[in-house]
Amino acid sequence: MTNLDLLFATTRAQGRAALIGYLPAGYPTVDGSIELLTAMIDGGCDLVEVGMPFSDPVLDGPVIQHAAQTALAENYVGLPY
């Protein structure tokens, strides 16, 4: 049984869905993303997904698109954001 299997079995036994947080790496800055990830865990997230920001997140909604663009602009020189 993997850790994910165990997590989902535990939340299922508790009669609830797992709370999964998502954050693009480096949003809004590298230090800021560490604080936000810590806050998600402290706030009760069962699992946190850290995404790699990329310049063309067309399949993501506007909030994730903006976060990815901000992460790229704050952490990489020469991008037009």
C-alpha distances in whole Angstrom, upper triangle without the diagonal:
4,7,8,6,7,10,11,10,12,15,15,16,18,20,20,19,17,20,20,22,24,26,28,28,32,33,35,35,33,34,34,30,29,31,29,26,26,28,25,23,26,26,23,21,17,17,19,20,23,25,27,30,33,36,36,33,35,32,31,33,36,34,32,34,37,34,33,37,37,35,36,40,39,37,39,43,45,43,45,43
4,5,5,6,9,10,10,12,14,15,16,18,20,19,18,15,18,17,19,21,23,24,24,28,29,32,32,29,30,30,27,25,27,26,22,23,25,22,20,23,24,21,18,15,14,16,16,19,21,23,27,29,33,32,30,32,29,28,30,33,31,28,31,33,30,30,33,34,31,33,36,35,34,35,39,41,39,41,40
4,5,5,6,9,10,10,12,14,15,17,18,17,16,13,15,14,17,18,20,22,22,25,26,29,29,27,27,27,24,22,24,23,19,20,21,19,16,19,20,17,15,11,11,13,14,17,19,22,25,28,31,32,29,31,28,27,29,31,29,26,29,31,28,28,31,32,29,31,34,33,31,34,37,39,38,40,38
4,5,5,6,8,10,11,12,14,15,17,15,13,10,13,12,14,16,19,20,21,24,25,28,28,26,27,27,23,22,24,22,18,19,21,18,16,19,19,16,14,10,9,12,12,15,17,20,23,26,29,29,26,28,25,24,26,28,26,24,27,29,26,26,29,30,27,29,33,32,31,33,36,38,36,38,36
4,5,5,6,9,10,10,12,14,15,15,13,12,14,14,17,19,22,24,25,28,29,31,32,30,31,30,27,26,27,25,22,23,24,21,19,22,22,19,16,13,12,15,16,19,21,24,27,29,32,32,29,30,27,26,28,31,29,27,30,32,29,29,33,33,31,33,36,36,34,36,40,42,39,41,39
4,6,5,6,9,10,10,12,14,14,13,11,14,15,18,20,23,25,26,29,29,32,32,30,31,30,27,25,26,25,21,22,23,20,17,20,20,17,15,11,12,15,17,20,22,25,28,31,34,34,31,33,30,28,30,32,30,28,31,33,30,30,34,34,32,34,37,36,35,37,41,43,41,43,41
4,6,5,6,9,10,11,13,11,10,8,11,11,14,17,20,22,23,26,26,28,29,28,28,27,24,23,23,22,18,19,19,16,14,17,17,13,11,8,8,12,14,17,20,23,26,29,32,32,29,30,27,26,27,29,27,25,28,30,27,27,31,31,29,31,35,34,33,35,39,41,39,40,38
4,5,5,6,8,10,10,9,8,7,10,11,15,17,20,23,24,28,27,30,31,29,30,29,25,25,26,23,20,21,21,18,16,19,18,15,13,9,10,14,15,19,21,24,27,29,32,31,28,29,26,25,26,29,27,25,28,30,28,28,32,32,30,32,35,35,34,36,40,42,39,41,38
4,6,5,6,9,10,10,10,10,13,15,18,21,24,27,28,31,31,33,34,33,33,32,29,28,29,26,23,24,24,21,19,21,21,17,16,12,13,17,19,22,24,28,30,33,36,35,32,33,30,28,29,32,30,29,32,34,31,32,35,36,34,36,39,38,38,40,44,45,43,44,42
4,5,5,6,9,9,10,9,12,14,17,20,24,27,27,30,30,32,33,32,32,31,28,26,27,25,22,22,22,19,17,18,18,14,14,10,12,16,19,22,25,28,31,33,37,36,33,34,31,29,30,32,30,29,32,34,31,32,35,35,33,36,39,38,37,40,43,45,43,45,42
4,5,5,6,5,6,6,9,12,15,18,22,25,26,29,28,30,32,31,31,29,26,25,25,23,21,21,20,17,16,17,16,12,12,9,11,15,17,21,23,27,29,32,35,34,31,32,29,27,27,30,27,26,30,31,29,30,33,33,32,34,37,36,36,38,42,44,41,43,40
4,5,5,6,7,8,12,14,18,21,24,27,29,32,31,33,35,34,34,32,29,29,29,26,24,24,24,21,19,21,20,16,15,12,14,18,20,23,25,29,31,33,36,35,32,33,29,28,28,31,29,28,31,33,31,32,35,36,34,37,40,39,39,41,45,46,44,45,42
4,5,8,10,11,14,17,21,24,27,30,32,34,34,36,37,36,36,34,32,31,31,28,26,26,25,22,21,22,21,17,17,14,17,20,22,26,28,32,34,37,40,39,35,36,33,31,32,34,32,31,35,36,34,35,39,39,37,40,42,42,41,44,47,49,47,48,45
4,6,9,10,13,16,19,22,26,29,31,33,32,34,36,35,34,32,30,29,28,26,24,24,23,20,19,19,18,14,15,13,16,19,22,25,28,32,34,36,39,38,35,36,33,31,31,33,31,30,34,35,33,34,37,37,36,39,41,40,40,43,46,48,46,47,44
4,7,10,13,16,19,22,26,29,31,34,33,34,36,36,35,33,31,30,30,27,25,25,24,21,20,21,19,16,16,14,17,20,22,26,28,32,33,36,39,38,34,34,31,29,29,32,30,29,33,34,32,33,37,37,36,39,41,40,41,43,47,48,45,46,43
4,7,9,12,15,19,22,26,28,30,29,31,33,32,32,30,27,27,27,24,22,22,21,18,17,18,16,13,13,11,14,17,19,23,25,28,30,33,35,34,30,31,28,26,25,28,26,25,29,30,28,30,33,33,32,35,37,37,37,40,43,45,42,43,40
4,6,9,13,16,19,22,25,27,26,28,30,29,30,28,25,25,25,22,20,21,20,16,16,18,15,12,11,9,11,14,16,19,21,25,26,29,32,30,27,27,24,22,22,25,23,22,26,27,25,26,30,30,29,32,34,34,34,36,40,41,38,39,36
4,6,10,13,16,20,21,24,23,25,27,26,26,25,22,21,21,19,16,17,17,13,12,15,13,10,8,6,8,11,12,16,18,22,24,26,29,29,25,26,23,21,21,24,21,20,24,25,23,24,28,28,26,29,32,31,31,33,37,39,36,37,34
4,7,10,13,17,19,21,20,22,24,23,23,21,18,19,18,15,13,15,13,10,10,12,10,8,5,5,7,9,11,14,16,20,22,24,27,27,23,24,22,19,19,21,18,17,21,22,20,21,25,25,23,26,29,28,28,31,34,36,33,34,31
4,7,10,14,15,18,17,19,21,20,21,19,16,16,17,14,11,13,13,9,10,13,11,9,6,6,5,6,7,11,13,16,18,21,24,23,20,21,19,16,17,19,16,15,18,20,17,18,22,22,20,23,26,25,25,27,31,33,30,31,28
4,7,10,12,15,14,15,17,17,18,15,12,13,14,10,8,11,10,7,9,12,10,9,6,8,6,5,6,8,11,14,15,18,21,21,18,20,18,15,15,16,14,12,16,16,14,15,18,18,17,20,22,21,22,24,28,29,27,28,25
4,7,9,12,11,13,15,15,16,14,11,13,13,10,9,12,12,9,11,14,13,13,10,11,9,6,5,6,7,11,12,15,17,18,14,17,15,12,13,14,11,9,12,13,11,11,15,15,14,16,19,18,18,21,24,26,23,24,21
4,6,8,7,10,11,11,13,11,8,10,11,8,7,11,12,10,12,15,14,15,12,14,11,8,7,5,6,9,9,13,15,16,13,16,15,12,13,14,11,8,11,11,8,9,12,12,10,13,15,15,15,17,21,23,20,21,18
4,6,6,9,10,10,13,11,8,11,13,11,10,14,15,13,15,18,18,19,16,17,14,11,8,6,4,6,5,9,12,13,11,14,14,12,13,13,11,8,10,10,7,6,9,9,7,9,12,12,12,14,17,19,17,18,16
4,6,9,8,7,10,10,7,9,12,10,9,13,14,14,15,18,19,20,17,18,15,11,9,6,6,6,6,10,13,15,14,17,18,15,17,17,14,11,13,13,9,8,11,10,7,9,12,11,10,12,16,18,16,19,16
4,6,5,4,8,7,5,8,11,10,10,13,15,15,17,19,20,21,19,21,18,14,13,9,9,9,8,11,14,16,15,19,20,17,18,17,15,13,13,13,9,8,10,9,5,8,10,8,7,10,13,16,15,17,15
3,5,6,9,7,5,9,10,9,10,13,13,13,16,18,18,20,18,20,18,14,13,10,10,10,9,12,14,16,15,18,18,15,16,15,12,10,11,10,6,7,9,7,4,8,10,8,9,12,15,17,15,17,14
4,7,8,6,6,10,10,9,11,14,14,15,17,19,19,21,19,22,20,16,16,13,13,13,11,14,15,17,16,19,20,17,17,15,13,12,13,10,7,9,9,6,5,9,9,7,9,12,15,17,15,16,13
4,5,5,6,9,10,10,12,14,15,16,18,19,20,22,21,23,21,17,17,14,14,13,12,15,16,19,18,22,23,20,20,19,16,15,15,13,10,11,11,8,6,9,9,6,7,11,13,16,15,17,14
4,5,5,7,9,10,11,13,14,15,17,19,20,22,20,22,20,16,15,12,13,12,12,15,17,20,19,23,24,21,22,21,18,16,17,16,12,12,14,11,8,10,12,8,7,11,14,17,17,19,17
4,5,5,7,9,10,11,13,15,16,17,18,21,20,22,20,17,17,14,16,16,16,19,21,24,23,26,27,24,24,23,20,19,20,18,15,15,17,14,11,14,14,11,11,14,17,20,20,22,20
4,5,5,6,9,10,10,12,14,15,16,19,18,20,19,15,16,13,15,15,15,18,20,22,21,24,25,21,21,20,17,16,18,15,12,14,15,12,10,13,14,11,12,15,18,21,20,21,18
4,5,5,6,8,10,10,12,14,15,17,15,18,15,12,12,10,11,12,12,16,18,20,19,22,22,19,19,19,15,14,16,14,11,12,14,12,9,13,14,11,11,15,18,21,19,21,18
4,5,5,6,9,10,11,12,14,16,15,17,15,12,13,11,13,14,15,19,21,24,22,25,25,22,23,22,19,17,19,18,14,15,18,15,13,16,17,14,14,17,21,24,23,25,22
4,6,5,6,9,10,10,12,14,14,17,16,13,15,13,16,17,17,21,23,25,24,27,26,23,23,22,19,18,20,19,15,17,19,16,14,18,19,16,16,20,23,26,24,26,23
4,5,5,6,9,10,10,13,12,15,13,11,12,11,13,15,16,19,22,23,21,24,23,20,20,19,15,15,17,16,12,14,17,15,13,17,18,16,16,20,23,25,24,25,22
4,5,5,6,9,10,11,10,12,10,7,9,9,12,14,15,19,22,23,21,24,23,20,20,20,17,15,18,18,14,15,18,16,14,17,19,17,17,20,24,26,25,26,23
4,5,5,6,8,10,10,12,11,10,12,12,15,18,19,23,25,27,25,28,27,23,23,24,20,19,22,21,17,19,22,19,17,21,22,20,20,23,26,29,28,30,27
4,5,5,6,9,9,12,12,11,13,14,17,19,20,24,26,27,25,27,26,23,22,22,19,18,21,20,17,19,22,19,18,22,23,21,21,25,28,30,29,30,27
4,5,5,6,6,9,9,8,10,11,15,18,19,22,25,26,23,25,24,20,20,20,17,16,20,19,16,18,21,19,18,21,23,21,22,25,28,31,28,30,26
4,5,5,5,7,8,7,11,12,16,19,21,24,27,28,25,28,26,23,23,24,20,19,23,22,19,20,24,22,20,24,26,24,24,27,30,33,31,32,29
4,6,7,10,11,11,15,16,19,22,23,27,30,31,28,31,29,26,25,26,22,22,25,24,21,23,26,24,22,26,27,25,25,29,32,35,33,34,31
4,6,9,11,11,15,16,19,22,23,27,29,30,27,29,27,24,23,24,20,20,24,23,20,22,25,23,22,26,27,26,26,30,33,35,33,34,31
4,6,9,10,14,16,19,23,24,27,30,30,27,29,27,24,24,25,21,21,24,24,21,23,27,25,24,27,29,28,28,31,35,37,35,36,32
4,5,7,10,13,16,19,21,24,27,27,24,26,24,21,21,22,19,18,22,22,19,21,24,23,22,25,27,26,26,29,32,34,32,33,30
4,7,10,13,16,20,22,25,28,28,25,27,25,22,22,24,21,20,24,24,22,23,26,26,24,27,29,28,28,30,34,36,34,35,32
4,7,10,13,16,19,22,25,25,22,24,22,19,20,22,20,18,21,22,19,20,23,23,21,24,26,25,25,27,31,33,31,32,30
4,6,10,13,15,19,22,22,19,22,20,17,18,20,17,15,18,19,16,16,20,19,17,20,23,22,21,24,27,29,27,29,26
4,6,10,12,15,19,19,16,19,17,14,16,18,16,13,16,17,14,14,17,18,15,18,21,20,19,21,25,27,25,26,24
4,7,9,13,16,17,15,18,17,14,16,17,15,12,14,15,12,11,15,15,12,14,17,17,16,18,21,23,21,23,21
4,6,9,13,13,11,14,14,12,14,15,14,10,12,13,11,9,12,13,11,12,16,16,14,16,20,21,19,21,19
4,6,10,12,10,14,14,13,15,16,15,11,12,13,11,8,11,12,9,10,13,14,12,13,17,18,16,18,17
4,7,9,8,12,13,11,13,13,13,9,9,10,8,5,7,9,7,7,10,11,10,11,14,15,13,15,13
4,6,6,10,12,11,14,14,14,11,9,11,10,6,7,10,9,7,11,13,12,11,14,14,11,13,12
4,6,9,12,12,14,13,14,12,9,10,11,7,7,10,10,7,10,13,13,11,13,12,9,10,10
4,6,9,9,12,12,13,11,8,11,12,9,9,12,13,11,13,16,16,15,17,16,12,12,12
4,6,6,8,9,11,8,6,9,10,8,9,12,12,12,14,17,17,17,19,18,15,15,14
4,5,8,9,11,10,7,11,13,11,11,15,16,15,17,20,20,20,22,21,17,17,15
4,7,9,11,10,9,12,14,12,14,17,17,17,20,22,22,22,25,24,20,20,19
4,7,8,6,6,10,10,10,12,14,15,15,18,20,20,21,23,23,20,20,17
4,6,6,6,9,10,11,12,14,16,17,18,20,21,22,25,24,21,20,17
4,6,5,6,9,10,10,12,14,15,16,18,20,21,23,23,19,18,15
4,5,5,6,9,10,11,12,14,15,16,18,20,22,23,19,18,15
4,5,5,6,8,10,10,12,14,15,16,18,21,21,18,18,15
4,6,5,6,9,10,11,12,14,16,16,19,18,15,14,12
4,5,5,6,9,10,10,12,14,15,17,17,14,13,10
4,5,5,6,9,10,10,12,14,17,17,14,15,11
4,5,5,6,9,10,11,12,15,15,12,13,10
4,5,5,6,9,10,10,13,13,9,9,7
4,5,5,6,8,10,12,13,10,11,7
4,6,5,6,8,11,13,11,12,10
4,6,5,6,8,10,7,10,8
4,6,6,7,8,6,7,6
4,6,8,10,9,11,9
4,7,10,9,12,11
4,7,7,10,10
4,6,9,10
4,7,9
4,6
4
